[in-house]
Amino acid sequence: MKLLYIFIFLLTSSIFVHGQSVIVDEGSGVGPLKLGQSFEEVVDILGFEGNLKTYDDYLDEELFSEDPDIALECAIGFDYYIKYQHLLTIPVSYVFFKDNKITQIKVSSFPEYYFAIAKETKTGKGVNFWSDRLSVVEAYGEPDLEVKYDSFILDSYFYFKEGITVNLRADNYRTAHIYYSPDQDLIDSFSNRF
């Protein structure tokens, strides 16, 4: 019986994945997840709570020895986050909360098992995962800030006014960071770190 439930879940997820594409809306959200939603709304949408982690956990587990001032998610700020793995409906990897509301979302085409959903995902401007750098620039223009993070093996194209950072590996779009457009003081302060 348990196997039957697992099979039905996988079949339903597969139908959802192949039946519609997920839109990464710059400065707004990802599919059914929207900036400003509460933690409880996220649980309702995704069907489970996930593992809540603190800002300090993020520094220890995700950034390791990196300076948090060069990570936009830290510059924007958050109280806690959830790292998602094995989601079969949307390629969300991190959801960040401040005052119990989503303030930032990260999407990813990593790891390999995300391929089925990631290939059906595109930004509001029509850029798909694995698009090359030129396609990103054609859609968004030259970035407000371009940073090559050697330790993360990613090149980041920050489009602050759009509310999206596109991350490329080997010249292909592989992850994105969605957030409300920051105020100019935060943009200047963050940009001056580089």
C-alpha angles and dihedrals in degrees: 000000000000090000090052091056091049091049092049091049092050092046092050091047091049092051090050092048096048095038100062140012123242116237120215100208111204111238091358117063149279119277107305093351112092132185109256096035117131126244088252091055090051090053090051092050098045097033098232141057104238124204113304114217132185132237088257090052088054092053092048101040105030110024098031105180096350119122108257089214090072093053111085093209089061093044090053089044136219139195098217141346141202122225110208125205130176096018106161099193109048129017095238115149103171136018117190124203135197120181087358093299129110110255100164139020130191123202127192144187088209134129111040096248088066090066096097094055097031093057089058093050124098137165123250087262092054101257113147128205111271091031111141127249093261091057090052092050092046090055100040106018125231111336122256086231132007119199129180107209104198095187092050093045088226137113112218124210109196117205098179098175091050093049096236139106115196116206121204132196118191088354094304128111106248108154139017137198118213122199143143111280104269123232117262094255091058091045091051094045093049095044091050089062087074 
